[in-house]
């Protein structure tokens, strides 16, 4: 998760078999964070969840506000 120059890194990660499962895991992570930390949708504005390969290649980006409405 990141916004501007602030980032929350996951140094463990999750191994998945394909991009569809990767996206589903990312959406679940966003939902888990929303439940844990709460907050109004506006508080998540500007944040994004980047799905990357271990070597750093960006696979997908999801703005949490796109699913929190």
N, CA, C and O atoms as a Tinker XYZ file with bonds, in Angstrom:
   276  protein
     1  N      0.854000   -1.156000    0.000000    73     2
     2  CA     0.000000    0.000000    0.000000    64     1     3
     3  C      0.902000    1.220000    0.000000    63     2     4     5
     4  O      1.926000    1.247000    0.682000    81     3
     5  N      0.521000    2.216000   -0.758000    73     3     6
     6  CA     1.307000    3.437000   -0.771000    64     5     7
     7  C      0.432000    4.640000   -1.098000    63     6     8     9
     8  O     -0.611000    4.534000   -1.743000    81     7
     9  N      0.905000    5.783000   -0.624000    73     7    10
    10  CA     0.305000    7.070000   -0.952000    64     9    11
    11  C      1.443000    8.075000   -0.938000    63    10    12    13
    12  O      2.154000    8.206000    0.059000    81    11
    13  N      1.614000    8.783000   -2.043000    73    11    14
    14  CA     2.730000    9.719000   -2.117000    64    13    15
    15  C      4.051000    9.012000   -1.860000    63    14    16    17
    16  O      4.378000    8.034000   -2.533000    81    15
    17  N      4.816000    9.510000   -0.877000    73    15    18
    18  CA     6.103000    8.883000   -0.562000    64    17    19
    19  C      6.009000    7.898000    0.600000    63    18    20    21
    20  O      7.016000    7.317000    1.005000    81    19
    21  N      4.805000    7.710000    1.136000    73    19    22
    22  CA     4.595000    6.783000    2.248000    64    21    23
    23  C      4.205000    5.417000    1.688000    63    22    24    25
    24  O      3.327000    5.318000    0.830000    81    23
    25  N      4.867000    4.359000    2.182000    73    23    26
    26  CA     4.550000    3.005000    1.717000    64    25    27
    27  C      4.533000    2.046000    2.893000    63    26    28    29
    28  O      5.331000    2.162000    3.823000    81    27
    29  N      3.612000    1.102000    2.834000    73    27    30
    30  CA     3.561000    0.003000    3.791000    64    29    31
    31  C      3.923000   -1.237000    2.984000    63    30    32    33
    32  O      3.144000   -1.688000    2.144000    81    31
    33  N      5.098000   -1.780000    3.241000    73    31    34
    34  CA     5.599000   -2.895000    2.445000    64    33    35
    35  C      5.285000   -4.234000    3.097000    63    34    36    37
    36  O      5.281000   -4.365000    4.321000    81    35
    37  N      5.025000   -5.208000    2.264000    73    35    38
    38  CA     4.827000   -6.587000    2.702000    64    37    39
    39  C      6.085000   -7.348000    2.313000    63    38    40    41
    40  O      6.289000   -7.659000    1.140000    81    39
    41  N      6.928000   -7.649000    3.294000    73    39    42
    42  CA     8.191000   -8.308000    2.980000    64    41    43
    43  C      8.072000   -9.829000    2.960000    63    42    44    45
    44  O      9.064000  -10.523000    2.735000    81    43
    45  N      6.866000  -10.355000    3.193000    73    43    46
    46  CA     6.650000  -11.800000    3.167000    64    45    47
    47  C      6.012000  -12.215000    1.846000    63    46    48    49
    48  O      6.525000  -13.089000    1.148000    81    47
    49  N      4.891000  -11.583000    1.509000    73    47    50
    50  CA     4.197000  -11.873000    0.265000    64    49    51
    51  C      3.409000  -13.162000    0.303000    63    50    52    53
    52  O      3.407000  -13.889000    1.296000    81    51
    53  N      2.733000  -13.427000   -0.815000    73    51    54
    54  CA     1.921000  -14.626000   -0.971000    64    53    55
    55  C      2.215000  -15.195000   -2.350000    63    54    56    57
    56  O      2.192000  -14.464000   -3.341000    81    55
    57  N      2.488000  -16.479000   -2.422000    73    55    58
    58  CA     2.709000  -17.123000   -3.709000    64    57    59
    59  C      1.372000  -17.607000   -4.250000    63    58    60    61
    60  O      0.636000  -18.306000   -3.555000    81    59
    61  N      1.054000  -17.238000   -5.491000    73    59    62
    62  CA    -0.219000  -17.611000   -6.105000    64    61    63
    63  C      0.032000  -18.176000   -7.496000    63    62    64    65
    64  O      1.061000  -17.891000   -8.108000    81    63
    65  N     -0.919000  -18.988000   -8.005000    73    63    66
    66  CA    -0.696000  -19.666000   -9.283000    64    65    67
    67  C     -0.903000  -18.813000  -10.536000    63    66    68    69
    68  O     -0.349000  -19.123000  -11.591000    81    67
    69  N     -1.711000  -17.720000  -10.428000    73    67    70
    70  CA    -1.966000  -16.916000  -11.626000    64    69    71
    71  C     -2.440000  -15.521000  -11.236000    63    70    72    73
    72  O     -2.687000  -15.239000  -10.063000    81    71
    73  N     -2.562000  -14.648000  -12.243000    73    71    74
    74  CA    -2.916000  -13.249000  -12.002000    64    73    75
    75  C     -4.332000  -13.095000  -11.442000    63    74    76    77
    76  O     -4.573000  -12.194000  -10.639000    81    75
    77  N     -5.263000  -13.942000  -11.842000    73    75    78
    78  CA    -6.628000  -13.848000  -11.304000    64    77    79
    79  C     -6.640000  -14.079000   -9.794000    63    78    80    81
    80  O     -7.316000  -13.359000   -9.059000    81    79
    81  N     -5.896000  -15.076000   -9.336000    73    79    82
    82  CA    -5.822000  -15.351000   -7.900000    64    81    83
    83  C     -5.092000  -14.209000   -7.196000    63    82    84    85
    84  O     -5.425000  -13.856000   -6.065000    81    83
    85  N     -4.102000  -13.639000   -7.866000    73    83    86
    86  CA    -3.374000  -12.500000   -7.309000    64    85    87
    87  C     -4.317000  -11.334000   -7.048000    63    86    88    89
    88  O     -4.286000  -10.735000   -5.973000    81    87
    89  N     -5.154000  -11.011000   -8.026000    73    87    90
    90  CA    -6.111000   -9.916000   -7.873000    64    89    91
    91  C     -7.100000  -10.205000   -6.745000    63    90    92    93
    92  O     -7.434000   -9.318000   -5.960000    81    91
    93  N     -7.565000  -11.452000   -6.672000    73    91    94
    94  CA    -8.497000  -11.822000   -5.604000    64    93    95
    95  C     -7.849000  -11.671000   -4.230000    63    94    96    97
    96  O     -8.493000  -11.203000   -3.291000    81    95
    97  N     -6.589000  -12.063000   -4.106000    73    95    98
    98  CA    -5.863000  -11.918000   -2.844000    64    97    99
    99  C     -5.676000  -10.445000   -2.488000    63    98   100   101
   100  O     -5.781000  -10.069000   -1.321000    81    99
   101  N     -5.402000   -9.617000   -3.486000    73    99   102
   102  CA    -5.238000   -8.180000   -3.248000    64   101   103
   103  C     -6.544000   -7.560000   -2.760000    63   102   104   105
   104  O     -6.539000   -6.746000   -1.836000    81   103
   105  N     -7.654000   -7.938000   -3.373000    73   103   106
   106  CA    -8.957000   -7.416000   -2.952000    64   105   107
   107  C     -9.284000   -7.867000   -1.532000    63   106   108   109
   108  O     -9.851000   -7.103000   -0.751000    81   107
   109  N     -8.930000   -9.099000   -1.197000    73   107   110
   110  CA    -9.148000   -9.596000    0.158000    64   109   111
   111  C     -8.290000   -8.818000    1.157000    63   110   112   113
   112  O     -8.751000   -8.494000    2.251000    81   111
   113  N     -7.060000   -8.524000    0.788000    73   111   114
   114  CA    -6.170000   -7.755000    1.676000    64   113   115
   115  C     -6.744000   -6.369000    1.942000    63   114   116   117
   116  O     -6.695000   -5.884000    3.072000    81   115
   117  N     -7.290000   -5.727000    0.907000    73   115   118
   118  CA    -7.901000   -4.406000    1.078000    64   117   119
   119  C     -9.109000   -4.511000    2.001000    63   118   120   121
   120  O     -9.284000   -3.679000    2.891000    81   119
   121  N     -9.940000   -5.527000    1.795000    73   119   122
   122  CA   -11.115000   -5.710000    2.642000    64   121   123
   123  C    -10.701000   -5.972000    4.096000    63   122   124   125
   124  O    -11.308000   -5.438000    5.024000    81   123
   125  N     -9.672000   -6.790000    4.283000    73   123   126
   126  CA    -9.172000   -7.065000    5.642000    64   125   127
   127  C     -8.685000   -5.791000    6.324000    63   126   128   129
   128  O     -8.965000   -5.569000    7.502000    81   127
   129  N     -7.954000   -4.952000    5.584000    73   127   130
   130  CA    -7.459000   -3.687000    6.159000    64   129   131
   131  C     -8.611000   -2.757000    6.484000    63   130   132   133
   132  O     -8.604000   -2.082000    7.513000    81   131
   133  N     -9.605000   -2.722000    5.601000    73   131   134
   134  CA   -10.768000   -1.860000    5.845000    64   133   135
   135  C    -11.468000   -2.290000    7.131000    63   134   136   137
   136  O    -11.853000   -1.447000    7.942000    81   135
   137  N    -11.633000   -3.598000    7.318000    73   135   138
   138  CA   -12.289000   -4.092000    8.526000    64   137   139
   139  C    -11.443000   -3.829000    9.770000    63   138   140   141
   140  O    -11.973000   -3.487000   10.827000    81   139
   141  N    -10.134000   -3.989000    9.640000    73   139   142
   142  CA    -9.254000   -3.807000   10.798000    64   141   143
   143  C     -9.107000   -2.344000   11.192000    63   142   144   145
   144  O     -9.168000   -2.005000   12.374000    81   143
   145  N     -8.912000   -1.474000   10.198000    73   143   146
   146  CA    -8.624000   -0.074000   10.491000    64   145   147
   147  C     -9.812000    0.849000   10.309000    63   146   148   149
   148  O     -9.812000    1.963000   10.833000    81   147
   149  N    -10.829000    0.406000    9.574000    73   147   150
   150  CA   -12.025000    1.216000    9.360000    64   149   151
   151  C    -11.715000    2.507000    8.639000    63   150   152   153
   152  O    -10.805000    2.580000    7.814000    81   151
   153  N    -12.490000    3.523000    8.969000    73   151   154
   154  CA   -12.290000    4.827000    8.349000    64   153   155
   155  C    -13.212000    5.030000    7.168000    63   154   156   157
   156  O    -13.670000    4.079000    6.534000    81   155
   157  N    -13.469000    6.277000    6.893000    73   155   158
   158  CA   -14.307000    6.642000    5.759000    64   157   159
   159  C    -13.543000    6.435000    4.462000    63   158   160   161
   160  O    -12.312000    6.465000    4.442000    81   159
   161  N    -14.279000    6.227000    3.387000    73   159   162
   162  CA   -13.660000    6.016000    2.078000    64   161   163
   163  C    -12.697000    7.152000    1.744000    63   162   164   165
   164  O    -11.640000    6.914000    1.161000    81   163
   165  N    -13.053000    8.383000    2.107000    73   163   166
   166  CA   -12.203000    9.529000    1.814000    64   165   167
   167  C    -10.829000    9.435000    2.439000    63   166   168   169
   168  O     -9.864000    9.986000    1.911000    81   167
   169  N    -10.731000    8.732000    3.574000    73   167   170
   170  CA    -9.432000    8.578000    4.225000    64   169   171
   171  C     -8.496000    7.674000    3.433000    63   170   172   173
   172  O     -7.287000    7.692000    3.666000    81   171
   173  N     -9.022000    6.890000    2.509000    73   171   174
   174  CA    -8.213000    6.005000    1.679000    64   173   175
   175  C     -7.876000    6.659000    0.336000    63   174   176   177
   176  O     -7.160000    6.070000   -0.474000    81   175
   177  N     -8.382000    7.864000    0.093000    73   175   178
   178  CA    -8.137000    8.543000   -1.181000    64   177   179
   179  C     -6.637000    8.714000   -1.413000    63   178   180   181
   180  O     -5.900000    9.118000   -0.514000    81   179
   181  N     -6.204000    8.406000   -2.610000    73   179   182
   182  CA    -4.800000    8.547000   -2.984000    64   181   183
   183  C     -3.959000    7.302000   -2.732000    63   182   184   185
   184  O     -2.875000    7.161000   -3.296000    81   183
   185  N     -4.455000    6.395000   -1.883000    73   183   186
   186  CA    -3.723000    5.151000   -1.612000    64   185   187
   187  C     -3.894000    4.196000   -2.784000    63   186   188   189
   188  O     -4.859000    4.295000   -3.541000    81   187
   189  N     -2.947000    3.269000   -2.930000    73   187   190
   190  CA    -3.065000    2.221000   -3.937000    64   189   191
   191  C     -2.353000    0.967000   -3.432000    63   190   192   193
   192  O     -1.384000    1.049000   -2.677000    81   191
   193  N     -2.840000   -0.172000   -3.852000    73   191   194
   194  CA    -2.200000   -1.435000   -3.539000    64   193   195
   195  C     -1.549000   -1.926000   -4.821000    63   194   196   197
   196  O     -2.232000   -2.180000   -5.812000    81   195
   197  N     -0.232000   -2.058000   -4.802000    73   195   198
   198  CA     0.509000   -2.534000   -5.964000    64   197   199
   199  C      0.841000   -4.004000   -5.777000    63   198   200   201
   200  O      1.370000   -4.409000   -4.742000    81   199
   201  N      0.524000   -4.796000   -6.789000    73   199   202
   202  CA     0.885000   -6.211000   -6.800000    64   201   203
   203  C      2.157000   -6.324000   -7.634000    63   202   204   205
   204  O      2.171000   -5.967000   -8.811000    81   203
   205  N      3.225000   -6.824000   -7.014000    73   203   206
   206  CA     4.512000   -6.906000   -7.709000    64   205   207
   207  C      5.101000   -8.309000   -7.595000    63   206   208   209
   208  O      4.821000   -9.048000   -6.651000    81   207
   209  N      5.914000   -8.649000   -8.574000    73   207   210
   210  CA     6.667000   -9.898000   -8.540000    64   209   211
   211  C      7.829000   -9.720000   -7.565000    63   210   212   213
   212  O      8.176000   -8.587000   -7.231000    81   211
   213  N      8.437000  -10.813000   -7.104000    73   211   214
   214  CA     9.556000  -10.705000   -6.154000    64   213   215
   215  C     10.692000   -9.791000   -6.642000    63   214   216   217
   216  O     11.350000   -9.136000   -5.833000    81   215
   217  N     10.921000   -9.747000   -7.954000    73   215   218
   218  CA    11.995000   -8.889000   -8.477000    64   217   219
   219  C     11.561000   -7.438000   -8.658000    63   218   220   221
   220  O     12.355000   -6.591000   -9.067000    81   219
   221  N     10.275000   -7.153000   -8.346000    73   219   222
   222  CA     9.803000   -5.774000   -8.370000    64   221   223
   223  C      8.955000   -5.376000   -9.556000    63   222   224   225
   224  O      8.500000   -4.234000   -9.617000    81   223
   225  N      8.722000   -6.274000  -10.502000    73   223   226
   226  CA     7.891000   -5.965000  -11.661000    64   225   227
   227  C      6.435000   -5.754000  -11.227000    63   226   228   229
   228  O      5.843000   -6.615000  -10.577000    81   227
   229  N      5.871000   -4.607000  -11.590000    73   227   230
   230  CA     4.484000   -4.295000  -11.251000    64   229   231
   231  C      3.535000   -5.120000  -12.109000    63   230   232   233
   232  O      3.623000   -5.103000  -13.336000    81   231
   233  N      2.624000   -5.844000  -11.458000    73   231   234
   234  CA     1.643000   -6.660000  -12.167000    64   233   235
   235  C      0.269000   -6.012000  -12.216000    63   234   236   237
   236  O     -0.448000   -6.129000  -13.210000    81   235
   237  N     -0.091000   -5.328000  -11.138000    73   235   238
   238  CA    -1.442000   -4.765000  -11.056000    64   237   239
   239  C     -1.479000   -3.707000   -9.951000    63   238   240   241
   240  O     -0.765000   -3.818000   -8.954000    81   239
   241  N     -2.308000   -2.691000  -10.131000    73   239   242
   242  CA    -2.524000   -1.662000   -9.125000    64   241   243
   243  C     -4.017000   -1.542000   -8.856000    63   242   244   245
   244  O     -4.829000   -1.476000   -9.779000    81   243
   245  N     -4.363000   -1.515000   -7.564000    73   243   246
   246  CA    -5.775000   -1.375000   -7.190000    64   245   247
   247  C     -5.895000   -0.206000   -6.214000    63   246   248   249
   248  O     -5.298000   -0.245000   -5.138000    81   247
   249  N     -6.657000    0.838000   -6.570000    73   247   250
   250  CA    -6.944000    1.888000   -5.592000    64   249   251
   251  C     -8.027000    1.391000   -4.638000    63   250   252   253
   252  O     -9.123000    1.060000   -5.092000    81   251
   253  N     -7.759000    1.328000   -3.331000    73   251   254
   254  CA    -8.754000    0.811000   -2.382000    64   253   255
   255  C    -10.112000    1.500000   -2.476000    63   254   256   257
   256  O    -11.137000    0.862000   -2.238000    81   255
   257  N    -10.141000    2.773000   -2.815000    73   255   258
   258  CA   -11.424000    3.474000   -2.894000    64   257   259
   259  C    -12.306000    2.906000   -3.992000    63   258   260   261
   260  O    -13.520000    3.108000   -3.959000    81   259
   261  N    -11.739000    2.203000   -4.964000    73   259   262
   262  CA   -12.557000    1.642000   -6.041000    64   261   263
   263  C    -13.434000    0.500000   -5.560000    63   262   264   265
   264  O    -14.413000    0.162000   -6.226000    81   263
   265  N    -13.109000   -0.110000   -4.415000    73   263   266
   266  CA   -13.930000   -1.209000   -3.906000    64   265   267
   267  C    -14.593000   -0.888000   -2.578000    63   266   268   269
   268  O    -15.340000   -1.716000   -2.057000    81   267
   269  N    -14.347000    0.270000   -2.022000    73   267   270
   270  CA   -14.868000    0.612000   -0.705000    64   269   271
   271  C    -16.179000    1.388000   -0.738000    63   270   272   273
   272  O    -16.681000    1.781000    0.315000    81   271
   273  N    -16.718000    1.608000   -1.862000    73   271   274
   274  CA   -17.930000    2.420000   -1.972000    64   273   275
   275  C    -19.148000    1.653000   -1.543000    63   274   276
   276  O    -20.256000    2.188000   -1.573000    81   275
